[in-house]
Every structure is written in C-alpha cells, then in structure tokens.
Amino acid sequence: MRSNDETKKTLTYADAGVDIDAGNKAVELMKDSVKATYRPEVLGDLGGFGGLFSLINSDIKKPVLVSGTDGVGTKLRLAILMNKHDTVGQDCVAMSINDVLVQGAEPLFFLDYIAVGKLDPVQVATIVKGVAAACRESGCALLGGETAEMAGFYAKDDYDLAGFGVGIVDRDKIITGETIGANDVLIGLPSTGIHSNGFSLVRKIVFERMNMQPDQYVDELGMSIGECLLTPTRLYPKVCLPIIRNFDVKGMVH
C-alpha cells in the first residue's frame, strides 16, 4: 500500500513525461528561422492560437484556396537511424506544396506537426529550421505548427513529421488536366531521387534484401547509401510558377 503522502503528491506534466521547458527552448531556437519566412500578408506573431493570413490585397479576381497535407513517412526511420534531421523538413514541405502547385496554385503558407517520444530541443529546432528553409525557397510563410511530446505513445527516439500547405489560384486558371489532348507537349522535370514516396519498400529492398547498412559507402554515389536516400524532395515552385503564369499548362502531376 502507498502512504498517504505518496497518494497526495501533486502530479506535474514532467511526471507524465512532458517537458514544458524543453518545448519552450525549442521555440527559442527556431523562432528566428520561422519569422524569416513571413510574407507581408502574415498578421500577428509567433505563438498565437491560430495563424493569420490576409488576402485583402490579392489581385486575383476569382480567388480559390488550394490545400494539401502529407507526411514524410517511413523515410524518417532512416533519418533517426543516421541521426540526421536537417533534410526531412524540406521533405515535409515539398510533399504538400508540390501537390498544391500542380493545380496551378501559388503557395501561400504552411503549417507543420511534429510528434515525439521525448522532446530534444536541438533536434526539433533542426527539423523546423529545415521546414522554414523550404518554405522560404517555396515563397510561402511558415504560419504555425505544433510539437507534441507523447511519452508512452512513441519510443524515446521516434518522431513523426507532417504538414499542411495552402495556395491560391484564380478559378479560371485551375489546372485540372481535362483539356489534355493529342500532340500536346509533355515536359519532364528531374527529381532528386526517390523523394519521400515508397520508403517502406525501399528500406525492405536496400536494408533487408541487399543487406546494406545506412552508413555503408557506395563508390558510384560518392556517399553512403543512407545519405543518398535522405536527399530531400525537390521543391518545384520556383521553376514551375513562371511557366504556369506564362504558358498554357493543361496538366501537371507530382
């Protein structure tokens, strides 16, 4: 039997495995990178209950918001094994923003979600700085996010990373693919590799069937197989938006 003193002890978040101080430190480490993504349309500051983004000055006559959400998937398992977390933020942004882009939309803002077993402020800040850098590259604001420390749900070193992107397009210029026809020109843009799709199968082939190790150096690649597979998903807005704005693009896929 427990003593009365033990049963009457006040429980804290720390007792439940949630380190509030670590969360606050992570915010301090990442906040400058996040603010550097802000566009003029962003209202308010970091840390509000919701991100505010004004469309009042948009010159689009028939504005339509286009949204997309996705995660990095099991590519994160490789990042965890290699203790390399500076590239997966770009994967997170690209998987959603590229999906928004192929409908003709200019990316406006992005929100990220990180769930961890135990919050490491430096690791989380590294991930979010990667998200922020990708947002700057794509021309969208990192408008908000959530970091959830979920002790007892995720293993200590595990985490998941997902995001939500929003863009804008004129209703008359939405790219649907419906008008594609014979003799249209098909243009392929190079990727950086596997991007963030199919990594459960990739890991099965490379690390189980081929029996390779993540840090195994491959001469033909000039790097380890793990580094190669962690090459981040390419961001396409900078190259595609000028094409969309100046040519009759009938269809796009990502």
Protein Blocks (a to p, Z undefined) as FASTA:
>chain_A
ZZfklmmpccdfklnopafklmmmmmmmmmmmmmmmpcfklgcjehiabdcddfklpcbf
bacdddddddebjmlmmmmmnopaklmmmmmmmmmmmmmmmnopacfbdcdddddfbdcf
klmmmmmmmmmmmmmmnopacfbdcddddehkacfkbccddddddddddfklccehlmgc
ehiacdddddebjmjghklmmmmmmmmmnopafklccfklopafklmmmpccddfklmmm
mmmmmmccfbdcZZ
